Amino acid sequence: MNGHKITDVIRGSIAEEAGLEKNDILLAINGTEIIDVIDYIEWMEREELELHIRKADGEEWIVEIEKDPGEDLGLKFEYDLMDKERYCRNKCIFCFVDQLPRGMRSSLYYKDDDWRLSFLVGNYITLTNLSECDVDRIVEKHISPLYISVHTTNPELRKRMLNNRFAGDVLRYMHRMADAGIQLHTQIVLCPGWNDGSELDRTISDLWNLRRSVQSLAVVPVGLTCHRENLALLNPFKPGQAMEVIKQVEGWQSKFRSLWNNGFVYAADEFYVLAGAEFPAYEYYDDFPQVENGVGLTVQFRAEFYEALAYISDSGRETKPVRQTVVTGKSAYQIIKDMVDQANAKFGAHNNVIAVENRFFGSSVTVAGLVTGGDIMSAIAAKDVGERILIPDAMLRKGQDVFLDDVTLSQVSEKSGVPVIPVPVRGDEFLYALLNCQSEEVV
């Protein structure tokens, strides 16, 4: 048994009290080898554990532990998954990673396609690197929900789009999961001339027939940067094409609601922005199952904003407006500006909005989450930005103060001469930031 190397033991934890140390090796739990973190999490639900440990000097211990169900031991391992991540084996024609410019930090070029990360953090996977053993584990352990990038259910088309001869097996795997009661959330990255039109109809219909397992389907437009050298020829959606997709998806949704009282399939916000179309009602998105995928985020954000606006107005809470600038992407500019104008008028605030031109990835990339620090600095150059700058925290790498181009938050702050404040992507939090009041003051 090779086991799993312990790289840290949290102070005051059960593991520390049991005498476990950094560089110890976890060989087994209750006599069973641990394949990965999925096994480990499962064992953490037990109250009584017997850990088989190899110490740094080679001595082997059996450590007996009693704890509450779900209570963690306080161990950190060499790999977060207690196994190496599964690398993507595809060469998708629309892959965003392949469209990144050179010279960025190496982690941005890594393409994971790991079913365990799909379960743990909601990453979308293609199922093309699953072994039969993986599928057996998913079924036996009832790993649910999972998030699947389907793109098309036409096997031959999927092979071409993913450039993988195994890509056509997606429905076979999904049927096995469906039979086991695994819940799946799915997405289609839609590429004009490839998987749209009648192919989109086919995919929606096929996934609808798996609705005992498939909980939702997001249709999102392909994202194209200006760094597509030696890649497949793809065209962005034009406004008229975006409107056709909206009509197609809404037509299917109308049918599904009459049969199932649920929309099932949803068009991404970007389609509505591109088409210049009105966003659907709040109810269109049901319980917002795809909001993390940019589907319904605008409607949810506005609802949170206006609910908080009404509450603050009715409560008479004190606000402390300051002069500040909101930075966003071009696609969200008018939506954000309308909200800012209302807050300014109602509370005498002095907020300005700047839409950043994306020079780093190209002008066709307009979403706020892909705005870089360098482009922000160019956009605010020689401008009076007031006392501070507000940005959506989605512009930053999760858990870090770094933009996609490796420019730091402090560098932008130093360039502008004012603090740069990341704001959670929630409408109420955005309003609190606009009015310079803490959220707990108005709850």
Phi, psi and omega in degrees: 000123179282321177076190185231123184287130177273123182258346178198148175235120184293133182297137179080003183277170175301318182298318179295317179297330180278357177089012178284148186224163173303140181080357169294158179244124173276115182267321183197161173235127182051040176078006183244130175298146179259117179286311184200189185296335178298314176298317182298314179300320180298318179292331181295346177282348180280155178270330182239124182233147173237106184268131175262112188240138170253122180282169183299331181273005178096346179293141180252135182244151165246116184249119179264132184228136170244134184206176176280149176302132179085349180288133183277153180279336182091033179254143171245138184246167183302321176241136181303324180271003187057025180190157177289144179295150177276122181277145179294132181260005183268168171226066187299141182295340184249008187305125181288327181298322179292349181257011179279145176289162178287160173091003178274169181298145190300327183298335181287340180268358181279129181247103179275154177209057191250122183296334179290323175288331175298315180290318188281321185231003175084019176292143176277137181234160184259348182072007184279346179248019177281140170264167176299327177296319177299313181298319178300317180295318179300316182289312184295322181270358180052058179285109188204140001274165172239158184240117191244127171274104184270306179072313174198148176259005173281109187305314183292321179293320180295322177301318181289319183290325181264353182051049182214122185291347178264359188292340182285356183276004189302316183292326179299314179294319182294325177296319178297318179292320179298318179297334180269000179080021178284129177278135182234136168249135190235160176218155173236120168274112189269127181241121181305131178083359180246287186243023178263191177059231183294330177293323176296318176303315181299315183294315179301315181297316181297318181288326175299323179292347175255022188297343174298339179242313182286119184269331182199159179221122177257136175249113184239146181283148177299139176258124184240128176260181178270010182246065184243034179298134177063023177252167181302146179287117177229146177247145177286162176288137172269161182307316180296320178294321178298320179295323178295321178296317179301313180298319181296313181293316181293330176295315177296319182296320178301318178296315183295323180296325180289338182260333193224354183059035178206142185288326176069308184243140186220139176272140181295154180304326183301327178297318181292320178295313182296321181281349185067030184264154174293141176288151178294171175291162181306321184293339181304327187266007179052241179261025176054055183290343184241024185295328178292346180261014180076026181245105183091000182299319181296314181295317178296317180300314180295320180298317178296321181296309186287333174293317178293323179299316180294321182295313180297320180297315183287328185279342182070023180296147179284133174245160184228065185301143173230163176283123182208166181238132176262128180252131180213178175276169184293325184291329182266359189304305185294324178297313180293319182297321178300319179292315181298317179300321180292318178295319178299312183293321186284326187240008179066030180278168183229069180255138177245157180235135177238129173266124185270127173285126183274097178272336183292312180260344182115153187294342179285345177269113189239358184282148184295326184294346180250013174285135183258162180298320180297320179291327175296315181297323177293321184290328184264357182304131177064015178256148173277104185265004179083212186270343177195166179241136176252133175230152172289138183293349177293345177288340185260152174297137186304125178081003181226160178261051184228133175278173183297335180268014179073004171288138183266162177300320181294328178293319177294320178297318179295320180295320183276337181082008180222161177295145174249119188252114173286134182242131177305147181279072175222137183298321180291318178296324178297316179296317179301320179292321178298324184264001177058047175228149181286144183298326182292342179287341186240006179281000000 
